Structure formats: structure tokens, C-alpha cells
Amino acid sequence: MSAFSPFNLSSAFVTFFAVVGPPKVMLSFAQLARDRDRRELIRLAGVSSLVAAVVGVALAYSAGAWPRPSTSVTSRWSWPAG
């Protein structure tokens, strides 16, 4: 039995965006750099990074990556009392 899982459509989708995404972001930022000064670009990069971090944390939290404050990790995985 192989240790690797087969390459499926979702893996191809994620790989495509991981390869294509960063150059597109850099090209967009380069286009914005033509019309703005250095201070505006630094602010734009900071705000967009902050928004991306907040969205990432919100998605991870909603997907259940972290336990919610009302539950603990041990109660999530313990057997029900019977």
C-alpha cells in the first residue's frame, strides 16, 4: 500500500492556485505602484495583509481548527457517559 494519496481534483485546484496566485498578486501590486506613492503602498500592503490574516483565522476557527471557548479538547474527544 502506498504512503501517498492519489492526486485528485481538489489537490489539483489547490496546487493551481498556489502556483498561479502569488505572481498575479505581485503583478496587481506592481500596477498599483504606478499611481501611488511609497506611503500609500506600505499602508495598502499592511491593510491587505491584516485583512488576509483575519479572514484566515476566521475560516480556521469556523472549520473547527481550534476548540471553541465553551468546550475543551478533552470533552470533545471523550466518550459519552452511558
N, C-alpha and C positions, 0 to 999 in steps of 0.2 A: 504494500500500500504506500502511495506517495505521501510525502510530508507536505506537499503543496496542493492548494485547492485549484481547481480548473479556472482558467481565465474566462469570466462571464461578462455579460453586457454591462453590469454595474461597475465592474472593475475597469472596463474599457472607458466608460463615461468619466470616472474619477481620474483615470490616467490622462485622458484627453484634456480635461480642464486643468490638471496640474501642469501639463506641458505647455498648453496654449495660453492659459490665464496670465501668468506673470509678464510675458512680453507685451500683451495687449494693455495691461495696466501701465507699463513703462512708456509705451507709445502714447497713451492718453495723457499721461503726466507731462510728457515732452511737448505735446500740443498745447497744454495749459501753460507751460513755461514761457511760451512765446509772448503771451499777452499780460503776464503778471510779473510783479517784482519779487525779489527774494523773500521778503517778509510774508507776503501773501501765500507763496508756495510752501513755506515752512508751516504756516497755520493750516493750510489745506491738507498737507501730509499728516499733521498731528491730529486734526479732527477726523480725517478719514480712517486713520489707524485706531483711534479711540472708538469710533462707531463700529469698526470691524471687530474689535475686541469685545465690545458689549454684545453684539449680535452672536458672536461665537460662544460666549458664556451663557447667554440666554438659551441658545439652541442646545448646548450641552446639558444645561440644567433641566430643560423641558424633556430631553431624551432620557433622563434618568441617570446621567453620568455621575451625579452627586446625590447623596441621600437628602431628602427634604428635611428641614429643621424639625418637623413634628415626628419623624421616625429616625431610628438609629440603624446602623448597618446590621447589628446583631438581630434586631427584631424583624428586619426584612427577610433574613435568611433562616430564621429559626422555625422549627416545626410547630404547627398549631397544637394547642393543648387539647387533648382528647380524652 
